[in-house]
Amino acid sequence: MDLFDVLTMLGGLSLFLFGMSIMGDGLERAAGNKLKTILERLTSSPIKGFFLGLVVTAIIQSSSATTVMVVGFVNSGVMKLNQAVGIIMGANVGTTVTAWILSLSGIQGDSFFIQLLKPTSFSPILAVIGVVLYVFLKDNRKRDIGAILLGFATLMFGMDTMSGAVAGLKDVPEFTNILLMFSNPILGVLAGAALTAIIQSSSASVGILQALASTGVVTFGSAIPIILGQNIGTTVTAMLSSVGANKNARRAALIHLYFNVIGTITFLILFFILQVFIPMPFLNDSINEFYIAVVHTVFNVVCTLALLPFNKLLVKLACATIKEEAKEPEVMLLDERLLVTPPIALEQCNKLAIGMANLASTSVQRALGLITSYNEEDAKLVCEVEDQLDQYEDQIGSYLVKLSTKTLSVDDSRAVSLLLHSISDLERISDHAKSIQISAQRMHNKHNQLSGDAKEELQVLAKAVTAVTKETAKSFADDDSKQARKVEPMEQVVDHLCSNMKARHIKRLQDGACRVEQGMLFTDVLGDCARISDHCSNVAAAIIELHHDSYDTHQYLDDLRSDPEFKELYQEYLAQYPLP
């Protein structure tokens, strides 16, 4: 093996890692909605958690990414520590899928069907299809499929290149001697752990081992400890990601480490005890790509079956290692660790934004109620919501900017745009609710009670404003453009009510039925109500326009107001909220 073979091997390794990354990203984007659905099914059941971890890892082709996600979930309070155990175990089994895909390169046979199954036969076809889908088509879903096919073809080409480059190693005595060293379980485990820790992927390190196995000089005895060590090395990514996280997030990373270390030690002890009583001559036989995938899968499945019943003990062990702290780091509502999987990160943003919409709606309702019946409890809630939504807007906005730099599907890009357009309007709604609360407090403190007519009018307006904020929150939560079309007619009704109420208020001032100070507070409330409905209109317009892949609210509003359906809804809502 000369210098050019080394360069070829490094080139093949680079293509292999690049192809794995491209394929994983494509799978992640294509399965974005499925990942969101899976997230909704988070459960405290270890068995269901195991299958959740298995499916997610099989989709994104990375147990490290899944475990980092789990650390992020625990750190942000989305997931409890006992939920994390099953998912971590499932991730270990899910990562074996890659080894089985790569084992196809070792298929032998002369028949046409067998030859067709070899990646070297069908990868070029997939590459051609992938190029057509990715380069020549504009549909983002088809482009994602093209990226998956190109990534797979690149991965298999890199694997084949590596195998060809290292083929000459079978005639190098020094290489054979190094592999004999790895027959020592401790050295083999350390070598596998070190390799995986460096490249941050157990799937990739297993692929490298499969490439070396194609030389025919890697034995079962040297491969098994390396495979076990690879499972320990893959925990490094999660351990690093937990630095600076809260105690439960660090415990989640530690559970991943303990699970793999305990599993490796137990497996080795049982395996070599069994060897004492039952000779295993096959340990000196050459191992191929297929049997590496078998060993990798058997080890992970056996460890999971053995340790899953003891999941609570793993949690206790992690809690005993990382004890309670006097000052716990603040829970991160949007953990940056989740950015490794953009669909999941986006789902967290969306949940928080929906929470903003519901809180804003509740705040408006409580604030309007303070005008006729002031109480400190509701006033305090309105102020707290306003402070909370200020923080939410800052956190979500900053997080979405980081998320927008990631590779997103067309649906996810649209969702990011909707959130960015909407969160400031939702925050401003809470600002106006607080302004109403302040006006109500002034009326209460100075005993500036409104006239009977003004109170009756405000009750009608309060019902209309409450209805428009509820409708906005619901259409935003459901991302329902049809429902959002009901908001603008309601907004126009609120504007109509405010305009008429202002004219009536001026008449009362002229007649002396209302004092100037009361009238100023009354006018302030009308202005806040009008602005609340305007912000609701902005949110609804964003939902509708982004469903049509555009964002031109002025054109939308112009078109909508000439729509017969809009006029019909406007008259219907106008009849529902008549001024006395």
N, C-alpha and C positions, 0 to 999 in steps of 0.2 A: 504493500500500500504506500504510494508515494504522495508528494505534496498535492498533486492535482486531485488525487482521490480524496484527500482531506478537505480540499476546497469544495469538491463536488458533494461530499457528505454534509458540510456546513450549509451549502446552498439548498440541498434537499431538506435539511432540518428547518431552514428558514421558511421554505415553501410550505412545509408540513404545518408549522406553527401558524403561519399566515392564513393558510386554508382553513385551519380549525377555527381561527378567530372570525374569518369572514362567514363561514357556515353557521357558527354559533350566533353571530349578530343577525344574520338573515332569518334563522329559525326564531330568534327572539322577537323580531319585528313581525314576522308572519303570524306568530302565536300570541301577539300582544293581548288581544281580547280574551284568549283562553287563560292567560296568566292572571288577568284581572278576575275572571270567574273563579279560578283556583284560589286566589287570595280571599275571596268572599267566603270560602268554605273552610277557613281556618277552624280547627277544632282542638279541644283538649284531649281527644282520644289519641293515644300513641300510635295505634294501628292506622287510623285515617291519616295522621300526620306523616307516617312512614310512606304511604302511597302518594301523599301530596309532595313530599321531598323527592320521591322517585320520578314522578311525572315531570315536575319542574326541571329537575336536572337532566332528564332525558331530552327535554325541549331545548334547553339552553346549552347542553353539552358541557357543563362545568359544575362539579360539586363545590369547587371553591367559591364560585359566584353565588350558588344557592346558600352556602353557609354564611357568606358575608351578608347576604340579604337577611338571613335569620338574625344575625347580630344587629343589623339595622332595625329590624322589626322589634326586637326586644328592647333596644335602646330607645326607640320612639314610643314604646308603650303599646304598640299594636298587638304584640304577641307576648304571652306569659312564658316563663322559663320552662315549665313542664310541657308546653306545646312544642317547644323547640327541639326536644330530644328526638321524637319520632321523625321529624323532618330531616334532622341531621343524619340519622341512620338511613333514611330513604335516599338521601343524596349520595351516600356511599355506594348504594346498589345501583342507582341511576347512572353513575359515571362509568359503569362497566359497559354501557351500550357502545361507547366509542371503540373499545377493544374488540368487540364483536364485528363492528364495521370494518376495522383494519385487518381482522383475521381473514377477510375475504381474499386478501392478496396472496395468501398461502394455499389457495385451492389448487389442487393438482388433477389432471385428467386430460385425455385427448379428445373426448367427445365435444361436439359443437356447443351443446348446452352448458357443459362444465366450463369450457373456455369463455362462454358468454358471461358467466358469473364472475370471472376474474375482473377486478377493477381496471386493470390495464386494457381490457377489452371495451368496457362500457363507459369508463371515465371520459374518453375523448368525445363520445356522443353527448354525454351530459354537459361537457364543456361548451360544445357547439350550441346546444339548446340554451344553456345559461347565458352565453354571449348574446344570442338573439333576444332573449327576454330582457336582459339587463341593459343592453346598449340601444336596441332599436324600438323598444316599446316604452310608452309613457306611463302606463298603468303601474302605480306603485306596488300593488300586491304582486303583480307579475314580475316586477323588478326584484322584489324580495325573494321570490322563488328562484329567479335567475341567479341571485347572489348565493343562495343555498347550493345550487348546482355547481356554480363556479368554485365556491369554497370547497365542496366535496372533491371536485376534480383536482383542484390545486393540492389539497391534502393528500390524496392518493398518489398524485404525481410526485410530490415531495417524499412520500413513503417509499415509492418505487426507486426514486433517485438515491435515497439513503441506503436502501437495501443493496442496490447495485454498487455503490461506492464502498460499502464495508464488506463486500463479498470476498475480497482478497485477504481479509483478516483471518480467514480460516487456515491460511498457510503461515501465519505469523505466530511462532511459539510464545512470544511475550504476551500476546493477547489472550491466548489460551491459559497461560499461567495466571493472568489477572482474574479471569473468570473463575479459575479454581479457588482463588482467594475468597471469592464471594460465596463459595460453598459453605464457608464459615458463617453461621446464621447471623452473628453479631455484625460482622463486616458487611454482609449482604444487606441487612436492614439499614445500616448506616449509609451505605452507598445509595440505596433506593430513596431514603429520606432526603439525603443531600441533593440528589439530582432533581427531585420533585420540588423541593424548597426553592431551588435556584430558578427553575422555569415556571413555578407557580401553577402547575397543572399536572395532576396525576394521570389524566387521559393522555397528555403529550408524552410523559415519561414512560408510560406503558407502550405507547407507539414506538418510541425509540428502542425500547427493549425488544419489541416485536421485529423491528428492522435488524437489530443485531442477531436475533434468533434465526433470521433467514440465512446466516452463514453456516448454520448447522453445528456450531461449536458451543452454543449456550445449552447447558444441561438443566434438567429439572431442579437439581440440587442447588445450583447457583441462582436460578430464576426465582424460585419460591421466596427466599428471604428478601430479594430485591423488590418483588411485588408487595410484600408485607411492609417494607420500609417506605414504599411510595405512598401508602395510605397514611403513614405518619407525616411524611413531608408535606402532604396537601393541607394539613392543618395550619401551616405557617401563615397562609393568607388570611384566614379568619382571626388568628391570634394578633397579627399586625393591625388588622382593621378594628380590633376591639380596644386598641390603645386610646385612652381619653374618653371611652364610653362609660356609662354607668355600670354599677356592679353586676346587674343581671345580664347585661350584654357581654361583659367579660366572662361571666360564668357560662354563657352559651358557647363562647369560643373554647372555653376550657372543657366543656362537655364533649365537644368535637375531638379535642386532643385526647382526653381520657378514654373515650370510646375506642379510638384507633389504637392507642398504646396498649390498653388492657386486652383488646381483641388480638393484637399482634403477639403479645407475650403469651397469652393463653393458647393461641393457635400453635405457636412454636413449641411450647411445652408439651401439649397433647400430641402434636405431630411426631416429635422425636421420642417421646415415651412409647408411642405406638410403633415406631421404627425399631425399638429395642426388641419388642415381642414379635413383630411381623416384619421381616426383611423387605426392603423396598428397592430392589435392584434398578427400577426405572429411574431413580434419582441420578444415575450416571448416564442416562440416555439423553439424546438431544431433544430439546423442546422446540416446537414450532409456534407460529402465530396463533393457531387455533387453541392449542393447549394453554398458552399464556392467557388468552381470554377466559378459558375455563377456570384456571386457577384464580384469576382475578375475581371472577364472579362467585365461585364457591367460597372463597375466603370472606367476601363481603356479606354474602347471604348467611353463611354459618354464624359469623359474628353478630349479625343483626338478630337472628333467631335466638342466639344465646343470651344477648344482652338486653333485648327489647323488654322482656319481663322485669328487668331490674332497672328500668328507666328512672324510677324514683330514687334509687340508690345513687345513680349518676348525678342527679340533681343535688342530693344531700352532700355528695363528695365535693362537687363544685362549690356549694355554699360553705362547706367547711374550709375549703381552700381560700376562698375570697369572703371574708367575714364582713359584717355590717360596718359601714363607715360613719364617722361622726357627721361628715358633710358629704352628701351624695351629689354627684354632678347632675345638673338639671336635665330632665327628660327632653330629648329633641323631638319636636313634633314632626319635623321633616329631616330625617337622617341622611347625610350625604352618602352613606354606604349603599343606600338603595339606588343611587344613580347608576350602579353597575348594571341594573336591569331597568331601563327607562319606563317600560309599561307599568311596572310596580310602583316606581317613584311617582309617575303621573297619577296613578290611582290614589296614592296618599295625598297628593296636592288636591285632587278632585274632592276627596272626602272632607278635607279641611275647608275647601271653598264652599261646599254644600253646607257645612256647619256654619260658615259665615252667613250664608243666605238665610238659613233658618233663624240664627241669632238676630240678624238685622230685622227680620219680620217680627219676631217676638218683641224686640226692643221698641219698634214703632207702635205696636199694639199697646204695650204697657205705658209708653210715653203719652199717647193720646188719651188713655184712661185717666192720667194724672190731672188733666184739665178740669174734669168734673168731680173727681174724687182723689185728692192727693194723699199719698201714703209714702212713708220713707222707704219701705221695703222695695216697692217698684221703682222708686227714684234711684235707689242704690243699684238695682239691677241694670237700669238703663246706662248709668255711668260705667259700671263694670264691663258691660258689653262693648261700649265705645272704646275703652282702653284695650280690651281683648282683640277687637277687630283691627285696631291700629297695629298691634303686634303681628296678627295673622297676615295682614296685607304686606308688611315688610318681609316676613319669613317666606311667604308663598312667592312673592315677586322675585326675591333674590334666588330662591330655589329654582323657579321656572326659567330664569335666565341661564343658570347652569345646565338645566335639563335641555334647553333648546339647542345647546351646542352638541348634544348627542345625536346619533343617527336614529331618527324616528320614522314610524310609518306615517302615511298620509292622514289616517284617522287621529293618531296621537299628536301630530303637528297641529291639526285643526283644534284638538282639545286644549293644547297649550295656548294657542291664540285666543280661544274663548276665555280661558282663565285669566290671561293677562289683560284682556279687555274688560273683564267683569269685576275683578277683585277690588279695584279702586272705587267703582260705583257702589258695591256692597258696603265698603267701609264708609263712604260718604252718606249712605242711608242712615248708618248708626250715628254719624255726626249730627245729622238733622234731627234724629230722635232725641239726642241729648239736648239740642237747642230747644226742642219742644218742652223737654223736662225742665229746663232752666226757666222758660216762660211760665210754666205751670207753678214752679216753686215761687216765683215772684208774685204771682197772683195769690198764692196761698199765704205767703209771709206778710204781704201788705194788705191782705183782705180785699184785694181788688177783684171782686167777683164780677163776672160778665153778666150782661143782661140776660133775661130768660130767652129772648129770641136768638141771641148770639150762641147760647149754650145748645139750643135745639139744632141750630145750623151746624155747629161743630160736631154734634153727634152724628149727623148725616155724613159729613165730610170724613169723620173718623172711620165710619164703616166702609166708605169707598176706598180710602187710603189703605186700611187694613187689608181689604180684599185684593188690591193691586199688588201689595207686597207679598201676600200669601201666594198669589198666582205666579208671581215672578220667581219666588223661592222654589215652588213646585216644578215649574217648567225648567228651571236651572238644574235642579236635582235630577230630573228625568231626562235632561237634554232633549226636550220635546219641542220641536219648532212649531208644530201645530198648536200646542197649548200656549206657546209664547205669543202667538198672533192675537190672543185675547187681551194681552197686556196693554197694547197701544190704545184700543178703544176705551179701556178703563182710565188710562192716563189722560185722555182727552176729556173724559167726564170729570175727573178731578180738577183739571184746568177750568172747565166750565163752572164747576161749583165754586172754586176759589174766586173766579172773576165776578160771579153774581153776588157772592158773600161780601166781597170788597165793596161793591156798589151799594149793597144794603147797609153795610157798616158806615159808609159816608153819609147815607141818609139819616142813620140813627144819631151820628155826631151832629148833624145839622139840626135835628129835632131836639137835641139835648138828652136823648135817652141813653147815651153812653158818654163816659168821660174820656179825655184824650189819652191818659195813661193806660186805661183799660184797652182803648182802641189800638194803641201801639203794640201791646202784647198780642192782641187778636190778629193784627196784621202780620206780626212775626210768625205766628203759628200757621197762617195761611201760606206765607212764603215758604216755610219749611215743608209743609204738605205738598206744595207744588213741586219743590225740588226733589222730594222723595219719589214722587211719581215719575219725574223726568229720569232719575237714575234707574228706576225700574224699567222704563222704556229703553234705556241704553242697553241694559242687560238682555232684554228680550230681543232687541234688534241684533245684538251680537250673536245670539243663538240662531236666529233665522238666517242671517247673512252668511255665517260660517258654515251652515248646512248647505249653502249654495256655493261654497268655495270662494266667497268674496267678502269684502267688508266696506260697505258704503252706506252708512246709516241714513244719510240725507236722501239719497236716491231711494232707499227702501221706504222711508217714511212718505216721500212724495208719491210713490207708487201705491203704497198701502191705503192712503187716505182717499184715493179715487176708486178703491176696490168696493164693490157692492157689499161684500161680506163684512168689511170694516164698518160701513154705514149702518148695516143691520145690527151689528153688535153694539155699536155706539148708542143707537136708539134704545136698544134693550137695556143696557146698563144705565142710561139716563133715566129710564122709567123706574129702575130699581132704587135710585137715590134722589128722590124729589125733595127739594127744600120746602120747609113748612111755610 
